[in-house]
Amino acid sequence: MTEEIIIAGFGGQGVLSMGKILAYSGVMQDQEVAWFPSYGPEMRGGTANVTVILSDERISSPILHEFDTAIILNQQSMNKFESRVKIGGTLLYDPNGILHHPTRKDITILRVEGARLAVEMGNPLTFNMIVLGAFLKAKPVIKLENVKKGLEKSLPERHHKLIPLNLAAIEIGQENLEVVHSV
Amino acid sequence: MGELRLMKGNEVIAEAAIRCGCDGYFGYPITPQSEVMETLMTLRPWESTGMVVLQAESEIASIHMVYGAAGAGKRVMTSSSSPGISLMAEGISYIAGSELPCVIVNVQRGGPGLGTIQPSQADYNQATKGGGHGDYSLLVLAPASVQEMHDFVILGFELAFKFRNPVMILADGVIGQLMEKVELIDQRPRWTNEQISEISGDWATIGKSKVRKKHVITSLEMDSNMMENNNLRLQAKYNKMKAEEVRYEEINCDDAEYIIVAFGSAARICQKTVQIARRKGVKLGLIRPITLFPFPEKIISGYASRVKGFLSVEFNAGQMVNDIRLAVNGKTRVEYFGRMGGIVPTPDEVEEALEQRFLKEDLCRY
């Protein structure tokens, strides 16, 4: 099994940390992982994206042209990455702020209203974990217990009190995954 | 098995340095390698192993601090990225001329000049053909994974002391920023003064006893005959490196009709290209030079009479391709594909280049 994922959105949405938690969870599951971010000025307010690869085999290129799954969190990223999902692959997006919705018919299109649900949860910072929950519902590549271990490993000890909140957000994401188009 | 962690290439440089018993790091921040010193400052090794970590006022100062500490037989290092390494060039030439061991990490970015902060391999010539003045060579290691960033710090110090020569770890922004699983070595102690005296006591400036003559560390020699002798000694050392330290990795070369030669992150990308090409029925292999100096010329010349062509894939305008051409010596075609200025090609792009340069023409010929 190899799952090649791009997570793309604005800087500050928690794109890189979502990828990091996913990668750590892969390590907890004895998988090979790669996490490659866009870096430099791109991170500060502009668009941020990260490639995460989970695999049972040695990982070759961390730079990819096409992805099994694209998690898209703003319009710029939609414009850039919709065409780069493999045929038969999956595009998961948050419709918040999206004017031009995805139109491809040869991929599965899913959505989760992460931004809205995070506000309803009373903590906008849970946004990325809600989206991660939706992804894990769509692609159960990582067991939930390993995500918990991944959170423990990737968050500094002083933030461990936030783990239950993160897990609750993941659950909300799982419950609120909507299928727009399925192949 | 050592401790398993998920780390960035840059972070692991710092972690490996502390764990292998490095005595000192002197550096100046520059993207895309700033995490090296940031990690060292966070880990505060001066409180645990006694390792010195110092942010110098410039790259020029850093490399000369390395020069001084290396002269005392200490295991010391610096890291920077392309423009910073250019500033260090003079010091590197002096260190090579004085035959001192040290590790220098270059996490390359696009040039020339201040260029860009995105990944590049455009310092290949600088690293392997000098950069500073005079007939000197660095031993150059090219990591292609986060694990190798770790391993090559340790190997780098071993080789630096084996040859009394600076070792360069030539990485790039991809490997520096990439996060992967890495197995860390257990903490090793720093060398004691007694150990330093035992290992480097015949040359290091560690305090003169009454019974021996003084050690002088210098690259200066006003007598040309003596200076030529110094050069001959250096050349003999570089030849010994060529005989003993060539390292490379072969992937799918056994039945290959075409071979890509690529190092560092370009080799990672090309591994996927090999998979893509093989799925299309193209017998493609990959040679990944791990040491760029000494260059694995024998393995390449060995394949030269068997394959239809080599493709050198580099994030530069075509630098390593010249070393491949020398090794191949006209026996088969050698082509180049690369991107510049911080653009990193995808595996598919490389595969297209291979088709354009070789397959389409070869098909027409039949």
Contacts between the chains, C-beta under 8 A, distances in Angstrom:
chain1	res1	chain2	res2	distance
A	20	B	6	7.8
A	20	B	179	7.3
A	23	B	6	5.9
A	23	B	179	6.4
A	24	B	6	5.6
A	27	B	4	7.2
A	27	B	6	5.2
A	27	B	181	5.7
A	32	B	180	7.9
A	32	B	181	6.7
A	33	B	6	6.8
A	33	B	179	7.8
A	33	B	180	6.6
A	33	B	181	6.1
A	34	B	178	6.4
A	34	B	179	7.2
A	34	B	180	5.4
A	35	B	6	7.5
A	35	B	178	7.1
A	35	B	179	3.8
A	35	B	180	7.5
A	36	B	174	7.0
A	36	B	177	6.6
A	36	B	178	5.0
A	36	B	179	7.3
A	37	B	177	6.1
A	39	B	31	7.7
A	39	B	32	6.3
A	39	B	117	7.6
A	39	B	173	7.4
A	39	B	177	5.1
A	40	B	31	6.0
A	40	B	32	7.1
A	40	B	117	4.7
A	40	B	118	7.2
A	41	B	117	8.0
A	59	B	180	7.6
A	60	B	268	6.0
A	60	B	269	7.7
A	60	B	271	3.6
A	60	B	272	4.2
A	60	B	275	6.7
A	60	B	347	7.6
A	61	B	268	5.2
A	61	B	269	4.3
A	61	B	270	7.8
A	61	B	271	6.4
A	61	B	272	3.8
A	61	B	273	7.9
A	61	B	346	7.6
A	61	B	347	5.0
A	62	B	174	6.7
A	62	B	178	5.4
A	62	B	265	7.5
A	62	B	268	6.3
A	63	B	174	7.0
A	63	B	265	7.6
A	63	B	268	7.8
A	63	B	269	5.4
A	63	B	344	5.2
A	63	B	345	7.6
A	63	B	346	5.8
A	63	B	347	7.4
A	64	B	272	7.8
A	64	B	346	6.4
A	64	B	347	7.3
A	65	B	346	3.8
A	65	B	347	6.7
A	65	B	348	4.4
A	65	B	349	7.2
A	66	B	348	7.6
A	153	B	6	7.6
A	154	B	6	7.8
